[in-house]
Amino acid sequence: KTDAGLYTCDIGTDVAKSKVSVQEKPTEVAKQLEDKTSPAGQDISLSCELSKADVNIRWYKDGKAIRKSQKYDLQQEGTQATLIIRDSTVKDS
């Protein structure tokens, strides 16, 4: 994006101008989530890797948004996004 701007080619007797716009590539999931199986009572960690750092991440379970709580810990560091499900139960499937 820092390359965007007005560029000119000046030959003294004539000038050519070009306006350059640079669009950022959309963020993509670089590494998908993996299926997990765990005994009840254990914490479960789900992680995915993104193509860019510091992207706004939203986690969902069965279409409902997950928010940080005693049950769920949402972490993000660089391109790594992690959801930790605390003290898992069968209902977490």
Contacts in CASP RR format, 6 or more apart in sequence:
PFRMAT RR
TARGET T0000
AUTHOR 0000-0000-0000
METHOD contacts of the structure
MODEL  1
KTDAGLYTCDIGTDVAKSKVSVQEKPTEVAKQLEDKTSPAGQDISLSCEL
SKADVNIRWYKDGKAIRKSQKYDLQQEGTQATLIIRDSTVKDS
1 22 0 8 1.000
1 24 0 8 1.000
3 20 0 8 1.000
3 22 0 8 1.000
4 20 0 8 1.000
4 21 0 8 1.000
4 22 0 8 1.000
5 19 0 8 1.000
5 20 0 8 1.000
5 21 0 8 1.000
6 17 0 8 1.000
6 18 0 8 1.000
6 19 0 8 1.000
6 20 0 8 1.000
7 17 0 8 1.000
7 18 0 8 1.000
7 19 0 8 1.000
7 20 0 8 1.000
8 15 0 8 1.000
8 16 0 8 1.000
8 17 0 8 1.000
8 18 0 8 1.000
9 15 0 8 1.000
9 16 0 8 1.000
9 17 0 8 1.000
25 51 0 8 1.000
27 50 0 8 1.000
27 51 0 8 1.000
27 52 0 8 1.000
27 55 0 8 1.000
28 50 0 8 1.000
28 51 0 8 1.000
29 48 0 8 1.000
29 49 0 8 1.000
29 50 0 8 1.000
29 51 0 8 1.000
30 49 0 8 1.000
30 50 0 8 1.000
30 51 0 8 1.000
30 79 0 8 1.000
31 47 0 8 1.000
31 48 0 8 1.000
31 49 0 8 1.000
32 48 0 8 1.000
33 46 0 8 1.000
33 47 0 8 1.000
33 48 0 8 1.000
34 46 0 8 1.000
36 44 0 8 1.000
36 45 0 8 1.000
36 46 0 8 1.000
38 44 0 8 1.000
38 88 0 8 1.000
40 88 0 8 1.000
40 89 0 8 1.000
40 90 0 8 1.000
41 87 0 8 1.000
41 88 0 8 1.000
41 89 0 8 1.000
42 87 0 8 1.000
42 88 0 8 1.000
43 84 0 8 1.000
43 85 0 8 1.000
43 86 0 8 1.000
43 87 0 8 1.000
43 88 0 8 1.000
44 84 0 8 1.000
44 85 0 8 1.000
44 88 0 8 1.000
44 92 0 8 1.000
45 82 0 8 1.000
45 83 0 8 1.000
45 84 0 8 1.000
45 85 0 8 1.000
46 82 0 8 1.000
46 83 0 8 1.000
46 84 0 8 1.000
46 85 0 8 1.000
47 80 0 8 1.000
47 81 0 8 1.000
47 82 0 8 1.000
47 83 0 8 1.000
48 80 0 8 1.000
48 81 0 8 1.000
49 79 0 8 1.000
49 80 0 8 1.000
49 81 0 8 1.000
50 57 0 8 1.000
50 79 0 8 1.000
50 80 0 8 1.000
50 81 0 8 1.000
51 79 0 8 1.000
52 79 0 8 1.000
53 78 0 8 1.000
53 79 0 8 1.000
54 76 0 8 1.000
54 78 0 8 1.000
57 74 0 8 1.000
57 76 0 8 1.000
57 81 0 8 1.000
58 65 0 8 1.000
59 65 0 8 1.000
59 66 0 8 1.000
59 72 0 8 1.000
59 74 0 8 1.000
59 83 0 8 1.000
60 66 0 8 1.000
61 92 0 8 1.000
66 72 0 8 1.000
66 74 0 8 1.000
66 83 0 8 1.000
67 74 0 8 1.000
68 74 0 8 1.000
70 86 0 8 1.000
71 85 0 8 1.000
71 86 0 8 1.000
71 87 0 8 1.000
72 83 0 8 1.000
72 84 0 8 1.000
72 85 0 8 1.000
72 86 0 8 1.000
73 82 0 8 1.000
73 83 0 8 1.000
73 84 0 8 1.000
73 86 0 8 1.000
74 82 0 8 1.000
74 83 0 8 1.000
74 84 0 8 1.000
75 81 0 8 1.000
75 82 0 8 1.000
75 83 0 8 1.000
75 84 0 8 1.000
76 82 0 8 1.000
85 92 0 8 1.000
END
